[in-house]
């Protein structure tokens, strides 16, 4: 490849595409395609991939999750499989953890793809206030290679499946995805599903009474709780039934009472002011658990936000419906071919295999590791822990070595910063508030004498290169403060030092007061800390490390539960999206099919409590079939179902004929019927998604009496789906027969739904 001219090298793209069209596979052309893009990387970017980066590229093409150490050049490795898979002409996407990384990588790697004759686009905007239209997104996703974030892709998938016309769709069919920072995206970000909120729901008046009820409960008598769950005991359930004057707390009729009690109970037991949220200017603002930053504009779903506002005696904001939802797990399983890369994945290989069916492959480093990982230091309380860490920072700083302090929580970064200021040590503090300027600061963290204090995810994805002369005095020192939620986050922090065989050290300072340990104030351990009783280092190590194992298991279980719940919704989502796509792509609703729907609707009516007399038949006609009544309805024999059916069918046929007459042709009638059914499906699906979101919260309060939560959720979800189908049939019939419909001068259909 090195002997080819620029024109000859770029011309290979068309030759590769031709060979694929003639029946060769991607595996057949891989060696040549990889060699071509390696040569292009060298000519355009001035970077020649190492052998290990090529190994990483092959692993990514073959669908592995590749563990590559920090600083091994994952961004460059991705150019090879992205180029190879884009030759198919199918959708080829790289997703990463934040907007900065997506736009940076698209900008830096873009010239290589363009040189080789492929188009590249970034699916994110640098300015968060700038909104992309569906036309903008269509142009982005039409590119051969797209760089975007996991959140943007997830929301785009949901929005794409909510469009009202085929022209508004913008995604191509998913084919190949590489997930950068894969453990962060596939595991850490996958705890909570993506939810799009839409129209406001009718505001409930139960928040206040439920909040008052919960303040009268006694822990371990009326309710019990574990780390991330809380539920009423049998005694608590009886008390609730007495308080609300109901006969069965779990009866479907009292779903809203159950839901509000669950929300209020969670608000009082699981969300602490200053940890999960703060109250600022009379408004409840959520805090990001990992970074501590305020998440303005974000709200908890399913009424939880309003329950917290009630607890804090704030004005309750409007509760909105969930109109679409998906977990990251199920989003990425939509890709026939998925791969990922990160510096820390081997520790979670079992979970990644169980959920995604993907194997983790550890790629060897380009140069042997020289970094020394020093033994952890254990302390009884956070005061001693921070004091010792600050003393170590100052000692290393005086030697001229750069120091990166990685703290497990926002409060630790603030405490360390305060202590360093008292000692007059200049330093930078990064709290993961702005990925753009954090990346600029973290780049400089390897300069001689630099001190940088950061949370575990601040500046992730950006290399720290050592300044002049730093390698010879020991390299970068990473000082970790606090046991983190999992080993992966700690390995990620350690991996900041010693990139590409550089010198460096890492050491963690941990204590019993770390968030992950979560020492309860009523426990013996807490009394030991308070009373300064001696605890052996061995015991400290055992307690703290065990707490991390429990936190990891809890995270895994939480993600598994989220996936299991979403799998049930996914079956329903797939059926609905398929039906929508058939209609958007011009699928017609045959008159025979419509009459079958109408027959089912009439049967449901005749079996319902609404059917009593001739008056109720007239009411049914006015609500579902026609705004005009005739005298024939009064003469019907009420116990002759066939006669009533025949009469109603005749009214339906008349209604269809009238609508077709207004529209003037069968084709326009077909278009109108398609739109009417689409509207009925969308209305019913929005209600269903919202109900299933509420149901998850309510079901979590049923963890008594050895109930199987997933089984209960599945049963309720299935029943509600059947009801939703009935609602679709009913609304489709109403939309077709009762809509005010007309054609304008350009023969465009205008519909006013009933």
BELURMO-V759551 format. One record per backbone hydrogen bond with DSSP energy under -1.0 kcal/mol. NH is the residue of the N-H (numbers start at 1). CO is the residue of the C=O. If there is no record, write none. Layout:
nh:NH co:CO
nh:NH co:CO
This chain:
nh:4 co:1
nh:9 co:5
nh:10 co:6
nh:11 co:7
nh:12 co:9
nh:13 co:10
nh:15 co:11
nh:16 co:12
nh:17 co:13
nh:18 co:14
nh:19 co:15
nh:20 co:16
nh:21 co:17
nh:22 co:18
nh:23 co:20
nh:24 co:19
nh:29 co:25
nh:30 co:26
nh:33 co:29
nh:34 co:30
nh:35 co:31
nh:36 co:32
nh:37 co:33
nh:38 co:34
nh:39 co:35
nh:40 co:36
nh:41 co:37
nh:42 co:38
nh:43 co:39
nh:44 co:40
nh:45 co:41
nh:47 co:41
nh:54 co:50
nh:55 co:51
nh:56 co:52
nh:57 co:53
nh:58 co:54
nh:59 co:55
nh:60 co:56
nh:61 co:57
nh:62 co:58
nh:63 co:60
nh:64 co:59
nh:65 co:359
nh:66 co:340
nh:67 co:361
nh:68 co:342
nh:72 co:69
nh:77 co:73
nh:78 co:74
nh:79 co:76
nh:80 co:77
nh:82 co:78
nh:83 co:79
nh:84 co:80
nh:85 co:81
nh:86 co:82
nh:88 co:85
nh:89 co:86
nh:93 co:176
nh:94 co:146
nh:95 co:178
nh:96 co:148
nh:102 co:98
nh:103 co:99
nh:104 co:100
nh:105 co:101
nh:106 co:102
nh:107 co:103
nh:108 co:104
nh:109 co:105
nh:110 co:106
nh:112 co:109
nh:113 co:109
nh:114 co:110
nh:115 co:111
nh:116 co:112
nh:117 co:114
nh:118 co:113
nh:121 co:145
nh:123 co:147
nh:130 co:127
nh:137 co:133
nh:138 co:134
nh:139 co:135
nh:140 co:136
nh:141 co:137
nh:143 co:140
nh:145 co:119
nh:146 co:92
nh:147 co:121
nh:148 co:94
nh:150 co:96
nh:153 co:149
nh:154 co:150
nh:155 co:151
nh:156 co:152
nh:157 co:153
nh:158 co:154
nh:159 co:155
nh:160 co:156
nh:161 co:157
nh:162 co:159
nh:168 co:165
nh:169 co:166
nh:176 co:91
nh:177 co:337
nh:178 co:93
nh:179 co:339
nh:180 co:95
nh:182 co:341
nh:185 co:181
nh:186 co:182
nh:187 co:183
nh:188 co:183
nh:189 co:184
nh:194 co:326
nh:196 co:324
nh:198 co:321
nh:201 co:319
nh:210 co:206
nh:211 co:207
nh:212 co:208
nh:213 co:209
nh:214 co:210
nh:215 co:211
nh:216 co:213
nh:217 co:214
nh:220 co:223
nh:221 co:218
nh:222 co:218
nh:223 co:218
nh:224 co:231
nh:226 co:229
nh:231 co:224
nh:233 co:222
nh:237 co:233
nh:238 co:234
nh:239 co:235
nh:240 co:236
nh:241 co:237
nh:242 co:238
nh:243 co:239
nh:244 co:240
nh:246 co:241
nh:251 co:248
nh:254 co:251
nh:255 co:252
nh:258 co:254
nh:259 co:255
nh:260 co:256
nh:261 co:257
nh:262 co:258
nh:263 co:259
nh:264 co:260
nh:265 co:261
nh:266 co:262
nh:267 co:263
nh:268 co:264
nh:269 co:265
nh:270 co:266
nh:274 co:277
nh:275 co:272
nh:276 co:272
nh:277 co:272
nh:278 co:285
nh:280 co:283
nh:283 co:280
nh:285 co:278
nh:287 co:276
nh:288 co:293
nh:292 co:288
nh:295 co:286
nh:298 co:295
nh:304 co:301
nh:307 co:303
nh:308 co:304
nh:309 co:305
nh:310 co:306
nh:311 co:307
nh:312 co:308
nh:313 co:310
nh:314 co:309
nh:321 co:199
nh:323 co:196
nh:324 co:196
nh:326 co:194
nh:331 co:327
nh:332 co:328
nh:333 co:329
nh:334 co:331
nh:335 co:332
nh:337 co:175
nh:339 co:177
nh:340 co:64
nh:341 co:179
nh:342 co:66
nh:348 co:345
nh:349 co:346
nh:352 co:348
nh:353 co:349
nh:354 co:350
nh:355 co:351
nh:356 co:352
nh:357 co:353
nh:358 co:352
nh:361 co:65
nh:363 co:67
nh:372 co:504
nh:374 co:506
nh:377 co:508
nh:379 co:510
nh:385 co:381
nh:386 co:382
nh:387 co:383
nh:388 co:384
nh:389 co:385
nh:390 co:386
nh:391 co:387
nh:392 co:388
nh:393 co:389
nh:394 co:390
nh:395 co:391
nh:396 co:392
nh:397 co:393
nh:398 co:394
nh:400 co:397
nh:401 co:396
nh:403 co:450
nh:404 co:477
nh:405 co:452
nh:406 co:479
nh:407 co:454
nh:408 co:481
nh:413 co:409
nh:414 co:410
nh:415 co:411
nh:416 co:412
nh:417 co:413
nh:418 co:414
nh:419 co:415
nh:420 co:416
nh:421 co:417
nh:422 co:418
nh:423 co:419
nh:424 co:421
nh:425 co:420
nh:428 co:451
nh:430 co:453
nh:438 co:434
nh:439 co:435
nh:440 co:436
nh:441 co:437
nh:442 co:438
nh:443 co:439
nh:445 co:442
nh:447 co:444
nh:449 co:400
nh:450 co:447
nh:452 co:403
nh:453 co:428
nh:454 co:405
nh:455 co:430
nh:460 co:457
nh:462 co:459
nh:467 co:446
nh:470 co:467
nh:473 co:470
nh:474 co:471
nh:475 co:470
nh:477 co:402
nh:478 co:505
nh:479 co:404
nh:480 co:507
nh:481 co:406
nh:482 co:509
nh:490 co:486
nh:491 co:487
nh:492 co:488
nh:493 co:489
nh:494 co:490
nh:495 co:491
nh:496 co:493
nh:497 co:494
nh:502 co:499
nh:505 co:476
nh:506 co:372
nh:507 co:478
nh:509 co:480
nh:510 co:377
nh:512 co:379
nh:514 co:511
nh:517 co:514
nh:518 co:514
nh:523 co:520
nh:527 co:523
nh:528 co:524
nh:529 co:525
nh:530 co:526
nh:531 co:527
nh:532 co:529
nh:533 co:528
nh:540 co:536
nh:541 co:537
nh:542 co:538
nh:543 co:539
nh:544 co:540
nh:545 co:541
nh:546 co:542
nh:547 co:543
nh:548 co:544
nh:549 co:545
nh:550 co:546
nh:551 co:547
nh:552 co:548
nh:553 co:549
nh:554 co:550
nh:555 co:551
nh:556 co:552
nh:557 co:553
nh:558 co:554
nh:559 co:555
nh:560 co:556
nh:561 co:557
nh:562 co:558
nh:563 co:559
nh:564 co:560
nh:565 co:561
nh:566 co:562
nh:567 co:563
nh:568 co:564
nh:569 co:565
nh:570 co:566
nh:571 co:567
nh:572 co:568
nh:573 co:569
nh:574 co:570
nh:575 co:571
nh:576 co:572
nh:577 co:573
nh:578 co:574
nh:579 co:575
nh:580 co:576
nh:581 co:577
nh:582 co:578
nh:583 co:579
nh:584 co:580
nh:585 co:581
nh:586 co:583
nh:587 co:582
nh:594 co:590
nh:595 co:591
nh:596 co:592
nh:597 co:593
nh:598 co:594
nh:599 co:595
nh:600 co:596
nh:601 co:597
nh:602 co:598
nh:603 co:599
nh:604 co:600
nh:605 co:601
nh:606 co:602
nh:607 co:603
nh:617 co:613
nh:618 co:614
nh:619 co:615
nh:620 co:616
nh:621 co:617
nh:622 co:618
nh:623 co:619
nh:624 co:620
nh:625 co:621
nh:626 co:621
nh:634 co:631
nh:635 co:632
nh:636 co:633
nh:640 co:637
nh:644 co:640
nh:645 co:641
nh:646 co:642
nh:647 co:643
nh:648 co:644
nh:649 co:645
nh:650 co:646
nh:651 co:647
nh:652 co:648
nh:653 co:649
nh:654 co:650
nh:655 co:651
nh:656 co:652
nh:657 co:653
nh:658 co:654
nh:659 co:655
nh:660 co:656
nh:661 co:657
nh:662 co:658
nh:663 co:659
nh:664 co:660
nh:669 co:665
nh:670 co:666
nh:671 co:667
nh:672 co:668
nh:673 co:669
nh:674 co:670
nh:675 co:671
nh:676 co:672
nh:677 co:673
nh:678 co:674
nh:679 co:675
nh:680 co:676
nh:681 co:677
nh:682 co:678
nh:683 co:679
nh:684 co:680
nh:685 co:681
nh:686 co:682
nh:687 co:683
nh:688 co:684
nh:689 co:685
nh:690 co:686
nh:691 co:687
nh:692 co:688
nh:693 co:689
nh:694 co:690
nh:695 co:691
nh:696 co:692
nh:697 co:693
nh:698 co:694
nh:699 co:695
nh:700 co:696
nh:701 co:698
nh:702 co:699
nh:707 co:704
nh:712 co:708
nh:713 co:709
nh:714 co:710
nh:715 co:711
nh:716 co:712
nh:717 co:713
nh:718 co:714
nh:719 co:715
nh:720 co:716
nh:721 co:717
nh:722 co:718
nh:723 co:719
nh:724 co:720
nh:725 co:721
nh:726 co:722
nh:727 co:723
nh:728 co:724
nh:729 co:725
nh:730 co:726
nh:731 co:727
nh:732 co:728
nh:733 co:729
nh:734 co:730
nh:735 co:731
nh:736 co:732
nh:737 co:733
nh:738 co:734
nh:740 co:752
nh:742 co:750
nh:744 co:748
nh:747 co:744
nh:750 co:742
nh:752 co:740
